[in-house]
């Protein structure tokens, strides 16, 4: 969520002319109105405002699913009033969640015997899943240190600087030092060798990313595992691995079945995946599964009985909707292995259409790899006149939402645009997007270099800057420009 903001004094009411057949009075924007209004008016007022949101299908910034079949939509609406936590009252929903956990654990090659139940839980998303996995690692490490009579007050976790912000949240919320492997130009994922070098006796785990948010690239979990096995032998430690497969967990098993990244590797103790990304379910649903029961400390599991029966629970929140769990089960049985593979193959093919179209324009450097999450990350070959931020801003006029952002340390001077290819992004849309990029670049080419004109305005010293210094100044200017526009929208949640 974002922190709420209030508007100016002149913008304290909502006026809805179209709803005036039901209500004539304006509504207070930040206070509950004194009187009720007709349901038709309430619907129309809200619907009118929501029209100004972006089109989810054209939101190419998001990995989150924006389309499902009508039959699944119907199932979700029919179960929208079920509280998932009421396991005794809704035993079938609980059973469906358990089936999903077992299907996903076996998809990730968990070492389960015949009839053996997998260990895992459904979450609101991968952020909660990562918090739970991190807590399990922290408690395991603390218990072992206590048993050995060693200090247990300075845990750390090793990741790449490309991790999603939820890892920073985990570290800050649960008082774990985050040790990040810095990136470098041309290498935008965690270097396994550098990561293992940073591991010490206080490291609770190394987190590898299967599908970097920045470029979609899969980190080399196999190499990380092998290097860490050797270090554990030399030191006597047993530092484990967690795989953040939020984006890639529902891709790798279908497109790259021979790739070893999951429980086939002995040090991988837990994996999270986002059902609402390439699991093909609306937000928000995530999953976390553990290798074995012993990898989840018993003291983290709570037992309650006031809802009618003993219920074990290991979540950060309590109440949660059942719809997404049911939708995940629908997708797993509806599509099966064949269906998921077809969807992922199609996403990859459409990604290649977009990638090749952009390459043919000759104006972009492609930063992302062909293998990994189906997305295209790219930067301008020449941004001396117009930056990637300006391209993204101009593209919004065509309805497309394409993010521009800078890389983390130590590659902050690199700015990229990124297009995520989801199931509902067709070849036709890919071709249209390439054409619209061409229109945007043509339009920008005919305009003066407004950025440099504004930056140079009022400056006395005309000192020639290096290309890298110029790029950084342009990037900083447009970051400030975009943030200013975001602030002025006064979004509320």
ABEGO torsion letter per residue (X at the ends): XBBBBBBBAAAABBBBAAAAAABABBBBAABBBABBBBAAAAAAAAAAAAAABBBAAABAABABBABBBAAAAAAAAAAAABBAABAAABAAAAAAAAAAAAAAAAAAGBBBBBGBBBBBBBBABAAAAAAAAAAAAAAAAAAAAAAAGBBAABBBBBBBAABBAAAAAAAAAAGBBBBBBBBBBGBABBBAAAAAAABBAABABBBBBBGBAAAGBBBBAAAAAAAAAAAAAAAGBABBBBBBAAAAAAAAAAABAABBABAABAABABBBBBAABAAGBBOBBBBBBBABAAABBAAABBBBAAAGBBBBBBBABBBBBAAAAAAAAAAAAAAEAAAAAAAAAAAAAAAAAAAAAAAAAGABBBABBABEBBBBBBBBABAAABBAAAAAAAAAAAGBBBBBBBBBOAAAABBBBBBBBBAABBAAAAAAAAAAAAAAAAAAAABBBAAAAAAABGBABBBBBBAAAAAAAAAAAAAAAAAAAAAAAGBBX
